[in-house]
Amino acid sequence: MKRSSGRPQKLGDQFQRELSDLLQHEVRDPRVGMVTITSVDVSPDLSHAKVFFTILDKQKLAETSAGLKRSAGFLRSQLAKRVKLYTTPELRFVYDESLERGDRLSRRVDSALKKPQ
């Protein structure tokens, strides 16, 4: 059984911090508003990074996703300047539905507990 190193996880955590800062201070695309980076999964070969994000207004999801996709090259180049690696992973932005799913499940549990027996 092959054991994986913790390097992709550590890089993912660092990418999350750096991307959050870049989105807040450097990205000028008006479609990218209040975006929260929830996690970054880096592939074991460090060639790809899946960036999970959430937004407050889900009605702007398509617009925000398009803005993030358009900004991916810029963000990758800025990451290369901040994090010294041989190659910087290709960024792919994915909407993180886990918060909504958790909220829905929590409401279901609460409603099930409140029902009279």
N, C-alpha and C positions, 0 to 999 in steps of 0.2 A: 504494500500500500504506500503510495507516494504521499509524502507530507508536504503541504504547501507552506511557503514562508508567509510571514505576516506583512511582507513588503507591500503587496497590492492594497491591503487594508489601510496601512499607514499612509500610502500615497493617496488613497481615496479620501481619507480624513483631511490631509493637507490640501488636496484639490478642492474639497468642499469649502474650506476656509477662504482659499484664494479666489474661487469663483464667486462666492458671496460678496467679497470685497470688490471684485471687478464689476459685478452686476450693479452694485450700489454706486460706484464712483466713476466707472469708465465707459460703460455701454450707453450710447446716446440714442438708441432706437426707441422711438416713442411707444412701440407695441410692447416693449418689455417694461412693465411697471413694477409693482411690488411682487417680486418673486422670491420664494424661500427655497434654498437648496436643502433638501432633507437628507440626502445621502449620495455618495458616488461609489459605484462599483467598478473597480479597475480589473481588467482581464489579467490572468496570470502572466501572460507574455507582455503586458503593459502596452499593448497596441491600441486598445479600445477602452473607453470609459463611458459607462452609462450614468448620466446625471439625472437624478430624480428631483423633481421640483413640485411645489404647490403654489397656488395663487389664491388670493382672497375672493375675487370675482370670477366664478367658474364660467360665466357667460363670455369672458374674454379669453378662454382657453385656446381656441384656434388661432386667434390673433397673437397671443403671447408665444405659442409654440412656433409659429412662423418667424417671429422676431428672434427667438432663441436659436432656431435653426440657421437663420441668416447671420447671426452673431457668432456662430460656433467657430469659424475660422479665426476671427479676431481674438476670441477668448482663448483659443488654443495657442496662438502666437504669444499672447500676454502670459499665459501659464508657462510657456517655454522660457520666457525671460525671468520669471520669478522662481521656478523650480528647475534646477539644473539636472536634466536627464539626457541620455543619449538620444532618445526620441520621445516626443510628447504624444500621449494617446489621442486618438481621434475621439471627439466628444459627440455623444448622442443624447439628446434631452428627452426624457420620458416623464409624463405627468404621474405623480405619485398619488394613487387612489387609496392607499392604506389608511390615511387619516379619516377619510369619509367612511370607509368600510368599518373601521373601528367605532366611529360615532354611531353608525346605523346599528351595529350589533349591540352597543351599549344601550341604545334606546329600546331595542327589542327586549333585552334582558330586564330593563327597568319596567317596561309595560307588562311583561309576563309576571313579574313579582308583585305588581300592584293589583292584578286581577283577583277578585274574591274566589275563594276555594269552595 
